[in-house]
Amino acid sequence: MHPIITTESRPEAMADVPGICELPLTRAVVHYRDAHELYRTGGRIQDIGMAVVVEGRFASAVRAIDLGSAEVKYLNLASELVILDWVYEPTLAHIRALAGPGREAAVTAPGPSDELRRYCFDLALRVLDRRGFSHLTRPTLLRIGFRDLCKDLDLHESTVVRIVTGRGEVTRVHLDYDANALVFHSAGPSIGRKVEVAIREIFPGLSVQRSATAVSGASPAWEVRFGVPVTFAELRASLLAMRRGLNHLFARFEPERFRSVEGLMATFGERATLDRFALGGEVPETGTGSASESDGTTAPGFEQITPMSVH
């Protein structure tokens, strides 16, 4: 055994290891996990967790542009990174041209242009359409769908829905994109009993349990598991069930705010980015299950949404 007294870079250190191939990630379209996000649980509302790598020669980290916000991300390769596809060199060159010189200095840059954001998001839609529905694209599709829901119900900087559930008590709801589970947590010492009861009533037949992964600095959380969708139709059905359920929570705890949101939805309609995908599996048009249409606490038609298979 020979002691190593000098620090080698990753390519040099692994160059003589059989079976190891160092592949530059430049031009890769990747799905990055929440371990790469420096923001609160759920991520930022502008991001979709899918990025194109614009500089990936080094072994420690890569520089990428999120295809939702068109903002620069530095992804640590020590964490999990999923490669979904690759873009052609002219596509990458066009992104760099739209980003303009000096975008490396992301802190001082004024921000991505609307043209760059539109191009990046269109690129994301094309890649997802080409890759189709699979276990690799499922978290990104769920995030895009839940992002629409958050923008409709509670637009702010995070992909989280906030509901005032009591005096001085705000319950935050985010989606676990890998488990397809709504996670409820409060800034207070715990979620009130009335909130727990409401969650169980509004999501009947689904698994409601304490979350195994607590949010840092927050009280114990509850999660509603919808099961892992194995088809695009099941994924859309679960998002529809989430929208109905959260509508009913708003109607119960914040009726005035719910009426305001309901009026906006009646006028402008709901965001439906997933309608732009040709992945098959249409979801029946059953309406949004508005809480004002029912005297009970359970969303109309919700009982038809059954738990999906869990792998």
Disulfide bonds with the S-S distance in Angstrom:
none
